[in-house]
Amino acid sequence: MAGRTGGSSPHAPVRAAPARETDRETDREADREPGLRERSSRTMQRLRSDPETVERDLVKLVLTLVELIRQLMERQALRRAEGGDLSDDQIEDLGLALMRLEEAMTRLKDHFDLDDHDLNLDLGPLGPLLPDA
Protein backbone atom coordinates (compact mmCIF):
# COMPACT_ATOMS: atom_id res chain seq x y z
CA MET A 1 0.00 0.00 0.00
CA ALA A 2 2.84 2.31 -0.81
CA GLY A 3 0.68 4.55 -2.99
CA ARG A 4 -1.90 5.26 -0.29
CA THR A 5 -2.25 8.89 0.78
CA GLY A 6 -3.64 10.37 3.95
CA GLY A 7 -2.68 7.39 6.13
CA SER A 8 -0.04 7.43 8.78
CA SER A 9 3.04 5.34 8.48
CA PRO A 10 5.78 4.88 11.02
CA HIS A 11 8.22 5.98 8.31
CA ALA A 12 6.22 8.98 7.11
CA PRO A 13 7.94 12.35 7.61
CA VAL A 14 6.64 14.36 10.53
CA ARG A 15 5.29 17.73 9.47
CA ALA A 16 5.49 20.69 11.79
CA ALA A 17 2.19 22.23 12.75
CA PRO A 18 1.60 25.56 11.04
CA ALA A 19 2.33 28.59 13.18
CA ARG A 20 -0.78 30.02 14.72
CA GLU A 21 -1.67 33.64 14.06
CA THR A 22 -1.28 34.46 17.77
CA ASP A 23 2.29 33.10 17.72
CA ARG A 24 3.11 35.35 14.76
CA GLU A 25 1.54 38.35 16.50
CA THR A 26 3.58 37.69 19.64
CA ASP A 27 6.76 37.43 17.56
CA ARG A 28 5.96 40.74 15.83
CA GLU A 29 5.26 42.43 19.16
CA ALA A 30 8.51 41.08 20.59
CA ASP A 31 10.40 42.48 17.59
CA ARG A 32 8.84 45.92 18.16
CA GLU A 33 9.35 45.96 21.93
CA PRO A 34 12.89 44.91 22.89
CA GLY A 35 12.21 43.80 26.49
CA LEU A 36 9.05 41.78 25.80
CA ARG A 37 10.77 38.42 25.32
CA GLU A 38 12.86 38.94 28.45
CA ARG A 39 9.83 39.91 30.57
CA SER A 40 7.86 37.00 29.14
CA SER A 41 10.71 34.64 30.06
CA ARG A 42 10.84 36.02 33.62
CA THR A 43 7.08 35.62 33.96
CA MET A 44 7.29 32.00 32.83
CA GLN A 45 10.05 31.36 35.38
CA ARG A 46 7.81 32.71 38.16
CA LEU A 47 4.92 30.55 36.99
CA ARG A 48 6.96 27.36 36.92
CA SER A 49 7.14 25.58 40.21
CA ASP A 50 9.78 23.21 41.41
CA PRO A 51 8.23 19.73 41.67
CA GLU A 52 9.89 19.36 45.07
CA THR A 53 8.11 22.40 46.52
CA VAL A 54 4.76 22.31 44.73
CA GLU A 55 2.91 21.00 47.82
CA ARG A 56 4.37 23.71 50.04
CA ASP A 57 3.61 26.38 47.43
CA LEU A 58 0.01 25.21 47.17
CA VAL A 59 -0.39 25.21 50.95
CA LYS A 60 1.16 28.67 51.05
CA LEU A 61 -1.38 29.97 48.54
CA VAL A 62 -4.33 28.37 50.32
CA LEU A 63 -3.20 29.64 53.73
CA THR A 64 -2.72 33.12 52.27
CA LEU A 65 -6.31 33.14 51.07
CA VAL A 66 -7.59 31.76 54.39
CA GLU A 67 -5.60 34.38 56.30
CA LEU A 68 -6.98 37.17 54.11
CA ILE A 69 -10.55 35.96 54.70
CA ARG A 70 -9.88 35.52 58.43
CA GLN A 71 -8.64 39.11 58.72
CA LEU A 72 -11.64 40.43 56.78
CA MET A 73 -14.04 38.43 58.98
CA GLU A 74 -12.31 39.70 62.09
CA ARG A 75 -12.64 43.32 60.99
CA GLN A 76 -16.29 42.84 60.04
CA ALA A 77 -17.03 41.14 63.37
CA LEU A 78 -15.38 44.02 65.23
CA ARG A 79 -17.42 46.59 63.29
CA ARG A 80 -20.65 44.71 63.94
CA ALA A 81 -19.85 44.25 67.64
CA GLU A 82 -18.99 47.93 68.06
CA GLY A 83 -22.10 48.90 66.12
CA GLY A 84 -24.35 46.91 68.44
CA ASP A 85 -25.51 44.52 65.71
CA LEU A 86 -24.54 41.41 67.70
CA SER A 87 -25.75 39.99 70.98
CA ASP A 88 -23.26 39.09 73.70
CA ASP A 89 -23.64 35.39 72.89
CA GLN A 90 -22.99 36.05 69.18
CA ILE A 91 -19.90 38.08 70.03
CA GLU A 92 -18.65 35.26 72.26
CA ASP A 93 -19.30 32.60 69.59
CA LEU A 94 -17.68 34.67 66.87
CA GLY A 95 -14.64 35.42 69.02
CA LEU A 96 -14.24 31.73 69.85
CA ALA A 97 -14.53 30.71 66.18
CA LEU A 98 -11.94 33.29 65.13
CA MET A 99 -9.57 32.14 67.89
CA ARG A 100 -9.90 28.51 66.79
CA LEU A 101 -9.27 29.49 63.17
CA GLU A 102 -6.16 31.42 64.19
CA GLU A 103 -4.92 28.40 66.20
CA ALA A 104 -5.50 26.10 63.22
CA MET A 105 -3.61 28.52 60.99
CA THR A 106 -0.71 28.57 63.46
CA ARG A 107 -0.56 24.76 63.51
CA LEU A 108 -0.58 24.58 59.69
CA LYS A 109 2.08 27.28 59.36
CA ASP A 110 4.26 25.41 61.86
CA HIS A 111 3.71 22.10 60.07
CA PHE A 112 4.77 23.55 56.70
CA ASP A 113 7.50 25.77 58.21
CA LEU A 114 5.82 29.00 57.15
CA ASP A 115 5.49 32.33 58.92
CA ASP A 116 3.28 35.37 58.42
CA HIS A 117 5.80 36.95 56.06
CA ASP A 118 5.62 33.88 53.76
CA LEU A 119 1.87 34.34 53.41
CA ASN A 120 2.01 38.00 52.47
CA LEU A 121 1.93 38.39 48.68
CA ASP A 122 3.64 41.39 47.14
CA LEU A 123 1.12 43.04 44.83
CA GLY A 124 3.68 45.36 43.27
CA PRO A 125 2.47 48.96 43.17
CA LEU A 126 -0.52 48.07 45.34
CA GLY A 127 1.72 46.96 48.20
CA PRO A 128 1.40 43.83 50.34
CA LEU A 129 -1.80 41.78 50.33
CA LEU A 130 -1.99 41.39 54.10
CA PRO A 131 -1.59 44.63 56.04
CA ASP A 132 -0.79 42.98 59.38
CA ALA A 133 2.07 40.77 58.21
C-alpha positions as CSV (number, residue, x, y, z in Angstrom):
1,M,0.0,0.0,0.0
2,A,2.8,2.3,-0.8
3,G,0.7,4.6,-3.0
4,R,-1.9,5.3,-0.3
5,T,-2.3,8.9,0.8
6,G,-3.6,10.4,3.9
7,G,-2.7,7.4,6.1
8,S,0.0,7.4,8.8
9,S,3.0,5.3,8.5
10,P,5.8,4.9,11.0
11,H,8.2,6.0,8.3
12,A,6.2,9.0,7.1
13,P,7.9,12.3,7.6
14,V,6.6,14.4,10.5
15,R,5.3,17.7,9.5
16,A,5.5,20.7,11.8
17,A,2.2,22.2,12.8
18,P,1.6,25.6,11.0
19,A,2.3,28.6,13.2
20,R,-0.8,30.0,14.7
21,E,-1.7,33.6,14.1
22,T,-1.3,34.5,17.8
23,D,2.3,33.1,17.7
24,R,3.1,35.4,14.8
25,E,1.5,38.3,16.5
26,T,3.6,37.7,19.6
27,D,6.8,37.4,17.6
28,R,6.0,40.7,15.8
29,E,5.3,42.4,19.2
30,A,8.5,41.1,20.6
31,D,10.4,42.5,17.6
32,R,8.8,45.9,18.2
33,E,9.3,46.0,21.9
34,P,12.9,44.9,22.9
35,G,12.2,43.8,26.5
36,L,9.0,41.8,25.8
37,R,10.8,38.4,25.3
38,E,12.9,38.9,28.5
39,R,9.8,39.9,30.6
40,S,7.9,37.0,29.1
41,S,10.7,34.6,30.1
42,R,10.8,36.0,33.6
43,T,7.1,35.6,34.0
44,M,7.3,32.0,32.8
45,Q,10.1,31.4,35.4
46,R,7.8,32.7,38.2
47,L,4.9,30.5,37.0
48,R,7.0,27.4,36.9
49,S,7.1,25.6,40.2
50,D,9.8,23.2,41.4
51,P,8.2,19.7,41.7
52,E,9.9,19.4,45.1
53,T,8.1,22.4,46.5
54,V,4.8,22.3,44.7
55,E,2.9,21.0,47.8
56,R,4.4,23.7,50.0
57,D,3.6,26.4,47.4
58,L,0.0,25.2,47.2
59,V,-0.4,25.2,51.0
60,K,1.2,28.7,51.1
61,L,-1.4,30.0,48.5
62,V,-4.3,28.4,50.3
63,L,-3.2,29.6,53.7
64,T,-2.7,33.1,52.3
65,L,-6.3,33.1,51.1
66,V,-7.6,31.8,54.4
67,E,-5.6,34.4,56.3
68,L,-7.0,37.2,54.1
69,I,-10.5,36.0,54.7
70,R,-9.9,35.5,58.4
71,Q,-8.6,39.1,58.7
72,L,-11.6,40.4,56.8
73,M,-14.0,38.4,59.0
74,E,-12.3,39.7,62.1
75,R,-12.6,43.3,61.0
76,Q,-16.3,42.8,60.0
77,A,-17.0,41.1,63.4
78,L,-15.4,44.0,65.2
79,R,-17.4,46.6,63.3
80,R,-20.7,44.7,63.9
81,A,-19.9,44.2,67.6
82,E,-19.0,47.9,68.1
83,G,-22.1,48.9,66.1
84,G,-24.4,46.9,68.4
85,D,-25.5,44.5,65.7
86,L,-24.5,41.4,67.7
87,S,-25.7,40.0,71.0
88,D,-23.3,39.1,73.7
89,D,-23.6,35.4,72.9
90,Q,-23.0,36.1,69.2
91,I,-19.9,38.1,70.0
92,E,-18.7,35.3,72.3
93,D,-19.3,32.6,69.6
94,L,-17.7,34.7,66.9
95,G,-14.6,35.4,69.0
96,L,-14.2,31.7,69.9
97,A,-14.5,30.7,66.2
98,L,-11.9,33.3,65.1
99,M,-9.6,32.1,67.9
100,R,-9.9,28.5,66.8
101,L,-9.3,29.5,63.2
102,E,-6.2,31.4,64.2
103,E,-4.9,28.4,66.2
104,A,-5.5,26.1,63.2
105,M,-3.6,28.5,61.0
106,T,-0.7,28.6,63.5
107,R,-0.6,24.8,63.5
108,L,-0.6,24.6,59.7
109,K,2.1,27.3,59.4
110,D,4.3,25.4,61.9
111,H,3.7,22.1,60.1
112,F,4.8,23.5,56.7
113,D,7.5,25.8,58.2
114,L,5.8,29.0,57.2
115,D,5.5,32.3,58.9
116,D,3.3,35.4,58.4
117,H,5.8,36.9,56.1
118,D,5.6,33.9,53.8
119,L,1.9,34.3,53.4
120,N,2.0,38.0,52.5
121,L,1.9,38.4,48.7
122,D,3.6,41.4,47.1
123,L,1.1,43.0,44.8
124,G,3.7,45.4,43.3
125,P,2.5,49.0,43.2
126,L,-0.5,48.1,45.3
127,G,1.7,47.0,48.2
128,P,1.4,43.8,50.3
129,L,-1.8,41.8,50.3
130,L,-2.0,41.4,54.1
131,P,-1.6,44.6,56.0
132,D,-0.8,43.0,59.4
133,A,2.1,40.8,58.2
